[in-house]
Amino acid sequence: MSKKDVLIVWLSRHPMDRDALEALKVDIAAGVKESGDKFGELLLEHKNITWATDLKEISKQFKELDDELVKKYTDKLSYSLITGVFPAQVMYYLVKNRMQFATAVSIPAPAKEGETRKFKFKEWLYW
């Protein structure tokens, strides 16, 4: 079996946190080992996206994304995963359409009164 790459599509206006990426690599490596498949590189494709609020428009956004990625990666991949921090309407769309995805779960970092609260990556939630 030839090795093919694994594509992680990160859909967010912000870059993926380094801790989140490292945890994702560990999870994928464990899944690969369990499956017995042989994968090549882990590719991260970051798409800066502002989500629509209407489900029809969200569907169009996913269709455009799919068309772009299929052209770029056809026959090069053995697996791909949609990841991001999704607003409620996108989560609804993903679940309703039975799409596989992972979302980063973060917890608030300590902050003093008046400071902008930051968040720290905790784990991945896979659906």
N, C-alpha and C positions, 0 to 999 in steps of 0.2 A: 504494500500500500504506500503510495507516495504521500508525503507530508503536504498539508495545505494549511493556510494561515487561519487564525481566529480573529474575526473583526468585532470590536467593541464600538458601538455607535453611542457616543455621549451627547445627549440632546439637552443643552443647557446654555444659558447666557454666560455662565461662569465656567472656568476650567475645572477639570476633575481634581479633587484633593489628592495629594500624593499618597496619603494613608489609604484612601478609598481604592486607588489604582493598585497598590500593593496587595490589599486584601482580595481584590478581584482576581489578580494573578494567581494567588494561592487557591482560591475557590475553583478557578478554571483548571488549574493543574491537577487538583484533586479529582475533578470530574473527568478529565482526560484519562488519568491513570485508571480510574474505575471502569471507564468504557473500553479501554484497551486500544483506543484509536491513537494515531500518531499525528500530532499537530506541529506545524512550523512555528512561525512567529505570532505574537499577539500584536495586532494592529489597533491603534486607537484613532478613531475618526471623530473629531469634535465638531459638532454643528451648533452654531450660535443661533438659537431659535426662540422667537417670541410666539407663544401659542395663541391660536385663535380661541374664541370663546364658544363658537358654534360647532357642533359635531360634524356637520358637512364640511366646514372649512378645515377642521382637524384632519378629516379623512383625506382631503386634498393635500394637506401638508405631508402626511405620511406617504401618499402616492408619489408626490414629487421627490421625496427623499428616497423612496424605494427605486424609482426610475434612475436617479443619479447614481446610487450605490451599485445597482445591478450593472450599469454600464462600466463602472470603474473596477468592479471586483469579480465579475462573472468568471467562473472556472478557477478562481484562485483561492476560494474559501471552503473550509469544511464546516464552519459554524460561525454564526453571528449572533450578537445579543444587543438588544436595545437597552440603554441605560440612561438614567437622568434623575433629576428631582422634578417630579411632575405635578402640575396643578390638578385640582380635583376633576375638571372636565376631561383632561387627557388620561388620567387614571381610569375614569369611567369608560372612555373610548377603548383603551387597551384591554380592560377586563371584559367589556361587552363583546369585543371582537376576538376574544381568546388569544390574544397575542402574548408571546413570552417576553418578559422584560425583567429588569432589576432596577430597584430604586435605592439610592443611598439614604440610610437612616442616620440622622445626625442629632446630637444632643446639644443644648445650649452650654456654651463655655461660661465660666464665672465672669461676671462683669460688675463693675461698681456703678452706683447710681449715676445716671447721666451718660454713661458710656454706651456706644453702640455694641449690642450683644453680638458675639460671634458664635459660630457653631463648630463642633468637632465631630468628625466622622465616627460612627459607632460600628455599623455593620451594613451588609447588603440584605435587602429583602427581595427574594426571587419569586416571581409569579409565573 
